[in-house]
């Protein structure tokens, strides 16, 4: 499964490695093209997943603020709810094609 924007592969992982949470695909940290992401200062805390880290996605075509996010340290209750540890897994905005 890949996450692609403007022809740039942002993440690439097998279907078994990717998680779906609330309709979003989450890629394991080691499957993400790190140089395509830069940390954003946008604050957000999900009531059940905890504090999010947003990222600006950079492609050759442009910069997309807050088009990716992760939960670096989700609470144990969130991990239990998902059924797997998703610490640091990265999800992408709807403008990113995942498939």
N, C-alpha and C positions, 0 to 999 in steps of 0.2 A: 504494500500500500504506500502511496506517495502523497505528499502535500506539495502542490505546485502553484506558483504565482508568476505571471509574466514569463513563463517558460523556464523559470528557475526552480529546481527541486529543493524544497525547504526541509523535507524530512522523507526518509525511506525506511520502512520496516515491514516485517512480515505481518500478515493479518492477525496472527496469534499474539504479537507483541503490542499491538495497538488496542487501546481501550476506548469504549464509548461511554461518555458520561453526559447526561442531560442533552443528548443529541449532538454532542461535539466529539470528534475523534482526537484522542490524546496519544502522542507519540513518545516513546521512551527517550530520555535525554541523549543517549548515545546514537540515536537515529536522526537527530536534528543537525542540519548544517549550521554550526555555531556562528560562522562568519556572516550569515544572513540575518542574524538577530542582534539587536543591541538593547540593553535594559532601558526601560521607560520609567519615569517617575510617577506615572499615573497610579494613584492609590485605589485599592478595592479589596474588600473583605467579604467573602461569601459567608452567609450564615452557617453553612455546614461544612464547606471545604477549607475555610480559613483564609489567611492572607494570600492574595495573588501577586505574582510578579508579571507585569506586562512588558512586552517587547515591541520595538519598532522593527518591521521587516524591511530589509533592503534588497532590491533586485536591480538589475541593470536598467530597468525601466523607471524606477522610482522608489520612493520611501513611503511606507505605510505605517503610520503611528498606531501603536496598540493593536496590531493585527495578529498578535500571538500572546499567549499567556500560559502561566504554569502556577502550580501550588507547591512551593519548595518544601513546606513542612506541614502537610495536612494533619489535622488531629486524628487520633486513633479511631474515633467514631466514624470519620469519613472513610478511612481505609476499610473499616469493617463494612460500611454501607456499600462501597464499591466492590469489595471482595478481593482487592489486590492493592498493594502499595503503589500509589501513583505520584509519589514525591518527585517533583521536577519534570514530570511528563508535560509536554507542550501541546496545546490546542491552538487552532488557527481560526481567524475570522472567516465569515462566509465567502469573502472575495477570493479565498484560497481554495483551489480545487483539490479535493481529497478523494482518492479512489485507487 
